[in-house]
Amino acid sequence: MLIHEKLTSLLTLLMSESWHPTNTGTPKHQQIIKAIKEYLDRNYAEKISLDGLASMFFINKFYLARSFKEQYGDPVIAYLLNIRITEAKKRLRFSDDTINSIAFQCGFTDANYFVRQFKKIEGVSPGEYRKKW
């Protein structure tokens, strides 16, 4: 009975922690998530996937996704998309490169996808955005 009581209290503790975690990770894990953010900030133009990040930083991809969102408020892919769109806005304002070229420079492999995402986030197409400036 004592073993049963201890197992029950252990399971109760585990379940309560999984439903209501009191802390978002150890400082070491927070540093890993910060390093991932810095990597995204520097390498936004590269082809980046959640699986690739997880294997590069030796972390479980589900833990990475959850921890990144908890720490920075956005999912990894949404954060990456925002970085790319922000960089595209700079290039649209300060360069004469074509929209296709800017899309590829900012890490988009498909210019049509870039235009759709840009319009979704900014409310105007890249060409209209450029004309405003």
Salt bridges, closest charged atoms under 4 A:
ASP41 OD2 - LYS37 NZ 3.13
ASP51 OD1 - LYS61 NZ 2.97
GLU70 OE2 - ARG66 NE 3.88
GLU87 OE1 - LYS90 NZ 3.78
GLU87 OE2 - ARG91 NE 3.01
GLU122 OE2 - LYS89 NZ 3.19
